[in-house]
Amino acid sequence: MKVTKEDLKTMKKIIEEFFAASSFDIDTTRALYKSKKMSDTRFRFDILYAAVATTRSTVIKDIYKYANDTHINTALKTILKPKKG
């Protein structure tokens, strides 16, 4: 994964804070996207950009200096992986 551990940690933190401060639930939101036939990639990036907008974080701008959407998507797969079961 090209996204640094520090940036991954920041991404995870802002996403967790976003869900903690909202009425959204990761699994419910993921299911809604599936019901609307939207891709998992769309789900991951929508969550990321909603979280970044909410926290006014610059992490994405910083990551794009050394990585691209493919690398960011890989990091998001780690952060937003579905619960087992």
CYANA upper distance limits for C-alpha pairs under 8 A (distance plus 0.5 A):
  1 MET  CA     71 HIS  CA      6.99
  1 MET  CA     74 THR  CA      7.37
  1 MET  CA     75 ALA  CA      7.52
  2 LYS  CA     67 ALA  CA      7.09
  2 LYS  CA     71 HIS  CA      6.39
  3 VAL  CA      7 ASP  CA      6.88
  3 VAL  CA      8 LEU  CA      6.81
  3 VAL  CA     63 ILE  CA      7.42
  3 VAL  CA     67 ALA  CA      7.25
  3 VAL  CA     71 HIS  CA      6.84
  3 VAL  CA     72 ILE  CA      7.21
  3 VAL  CA     75 ALA  CA      7.20
  4 THR  CA      8 LEU  CA      6.56
  5 LYS  CA      9 LYS  CA      6.54
  6 GLU  CA     10 THR  CA      6.79
  7 ASP  CA     11 MET  CA      6.57
  7 ASP  CA     59 VAL  CA      7.22
  7 ASP  CA     63 ILE  CA      7.76
  8 LEU  CA     12 LYS  CA      6.62
  8 LEU  CA     75 ALA  CA      7.05
  9 LYS  CA     13 LYS  CA      6.64
 10 THR  CA     14 ILE  CA      6.77
 10 THR  CA     59 VAL  CA      7.68
 11 MET  CA     15 ILE  CA      6.70
 11 MET  CA     48 LEU  CA      8.18
 11 MET  CA     59 VAL  CA      7.61
 12 LYS  CA     16 GLU  CA      6.57
 12 LYS  CA     79 ILE  CA      6.45
 13 LYS  CA     17 GLU  CA      6.57
 14 ILE  CA     18 PHE  CA      6.50
 14 ILE  CA     51 ALA  CA      6.42
 14 ILE  CA     52 VAL  CA      7.34
 14 ILE  CA     55 THR  CA      7.36
 14 ILE  CA     57 SER  CA      8.40
 15 ILE  CA     19 PHE  CA      6.86
 15 ILE  CA     47 ILE  CA      7.74
 15 ILE  CA     48 LEU  CA      7.01
 15 ILE  CA     51 ALA  CA      5.95
 15 ILE  CA     52 VAL  CA      8.42
 16 GLU  CA     20 ALA  CA      6.58
 17 GLU  CA     21 ALA  CA      6.54
 17 GLU  CA     51 ALA  CA      8.29
 18 PHE  CA     22 SER  CA      6.64
 18 PHE  CA     50 ALA  CA      8.34
 18 PHE  CA     51 ALA  CA      5.73
 18 PHE  CA     54 THR  CA      7.58
 18 PHE  CA     55 THR  CA      8.32
 19 PHE  CA     23 SER  CA      7.64
 19 PHE  CA     24 PHE  CA      6.39
 19 PHE  CA     25 ASP  CA      6.97
 19 PHE  CA     26 ILE  CA      7.87
 24 PHE  CA     28 THR  CA      7.89
 24 PHE  CA     29 THR  CA      7.14
 25 ASP  CA     29 THR  CA      6.40
 26 ILE  CA     30 ARG  CA      6.55
 26 ILE  CA     80 LEU  CA      8.26
 27 ASP  CA     31 ALA  CA      6.63
 27 ASP  CA     82 PRO  CA      7.63
 27 ASP  CA     83 LYS  CA      8.44
 28 THR  CA     32 LEU  CA      6.73
 29 THR  CA     33 TYR  CA      6.86
 30 ARG  CA     34 LYS  CA      6.83
 30 ARG  CA     40 ASP  CA      8.18
 30 ARG  CA     43 PHE  CA      7.15
 31 ALA  CA     35 SER  CA      6.62
 32 LEU  CA     36 LYS  CA      6.80
 33 TYR  CA     37 LYS  CA      6.74
 33 TYR  CA     38 MET  CA      5.61
 33 TYR  CA     39 SER  CA      7.66
 33 TYR  CA     40 ASP  CA      8.24
 33 TYR  CA     43 PHE  CA      7.04
 34 LYS  CA     38 MET  CA      6.11
 34 LYS  CA     39 SER  CA      7.48
 34 LYS  CA     40 ASP  CA      8.29
 38 MET  CA     42 ARG  CA      6.99
 38 MET  CA     43 PHE  CA      7.73
 39 SER  CA     43 PHE  CA      6.90
 40 ASP  CA     44 ARG  CA      6.70
 41 THR  CA     45 PHE  CA      6.74
 41 THR  CA     73 ASN  CA      7.47
 42 ARG  CA     46 ASP  CA      6.44
 43 PHE  CA     47 ILE  CA      6.70
 44 ARG  CA     48 LEU  CA      6.72
 44 ARG  CA     73 ASN  CA      7.80
 44 ARG  CA     76 LEU  CA      6.70
 44 ARG  CA     77 LYS  CA      7.98
 44 ARG  CA     80 LEU  CA      7.58
 45 PHE  CA     49 TYR  CA      6.56
 45 PHE  CA     73 ASN  CA      7.97
 45 PHE  CA     76 LEU  CA      8.35
 46 ASP  CA     50 ALA  CA      6.51
 47 ILE  CA     51 ALA  CA      6.58
 48 LEU  CA     52 VAL  CA      6.60
 48 LEU  CA     76 LEU  CA      8.48
 49 TYR  CA     53 ALA  CA      6.49
 50 ALA  CA     54 THR  CA      6.65
 51 ALA  CA     55 THR  CA      6.70
 52 VAL  CA     56 ARG  CA      6.08
 52 VAL  CA     57 SER  CA      5.62
 52 VAL  CA     58 THR  CA      7.90
 52 VAL  CA     59 VAL  CA      8.33
 52 VAL  CA     60 ILE  CA      8.33
 53 ALA  CA     57 SER  CA      7.51
 58 THR  CA     62 ASP  CA      6.87
 59 VAL  CA     63 ILE  CA      6.62
 60 ILE  CA     64 TYR  CA      6.66
 61 LYS  CA     65 LYS  CA      7.35
 62 ASP  CA     66 TYR  CA      8.22
 63 ILE  CA     67 ALA  CA      6.24
 63 ILE  CA     68 ASN  CA      8.22
 63 ILE  CA     72 ILE  CA      8.45
 64 TYR  CA     68 ASN  CA      6.26
 67 ALA  CA     71 HIS  CA      6.47
 67 ALA  CA     72 ILE  CA      7.74
 68 ASN  CA     72 ILE  CA      6.84
 69 ASP  CA     73 ASN  CA      6.41
 70 THR  CA     74 THR  CA      6.79
 71 HIS  CA     75 ALA  CA      6.92
 72 ILE  CA     76 LEU  CA      6.67
 73 ASN  CA     77 LYS  CA      6.64
 74 THR  CA     78 THR  CA      7.18
 75 ALA  CA     79 ILE  CA      6.97
 76 LEU  CA     80 LEU  CA      6.26
 76 LEU  CA     81 LYS  CA      8.43
 77 LYS  CA     81 LYS  CA      5.95
